Amino acid sequence: MAEARENQPQPDDDLSIPRAALNKMIKELLPNIRVANDARELILNCCTEFIHLISSEANEICVKQNKKTISPDHIVTALETLGFGAYKNEAKAVLKEAKAVAAKKRRGSSRLENLGIPEEELLRQQQELFEKARQEQALLDQQQWMQMQLALQQQQQQQLQQQPPDESDDYS
């Protein structure tokens, strides 16, 4: 029976921001101020409630527009609807920054930009490597062909040596 309870979704009361993340934010925002544990708990509850409030309102807006995914515009509209319009510009700025960070991360995965070598130079180097590989392969092919020819000649000589002498060649 305990397993059945584990698979069920938790009630909203159990959803919360991770304490480590909250503590980090408090430390960054208020580096020289000590915050009591009960104050941290209150901040945590307020943040969780705020997120729940905004996301619920954004979901209602989304449903009214017959959409299936909550978009940033739904969040901004929810802020305005709930009387938090003063945060609209800041929310948009944070969204813009988050998109820039995500785009930079995607570009950062491409190591070409990090090399500092122009694309034309990289292409030239690649062509040189291809040519070197072709030459090496041609040399290997030639060596293999020569080995096969040598083995064939040796096989032919062995066959000639194993054949009995022809009696018609006897001139006596």
Secondary structure, DSSP 8 states (H G I E B T S, - for coil): -HHHHHHS---GGG----HHHHHHHHHHHSTT----HHHHHHHHHHHHHHHHHHHHHHHHHHHHTT-SS--HHHHHHHHHHTT-GGGHHHHHHHHHHHHHHHHHHHHHT-HHHHH---HHHHHHHHHHHHHHHHHHHHHHHHHHHHHHHHHHHHHHHHHHHHS---GGG---
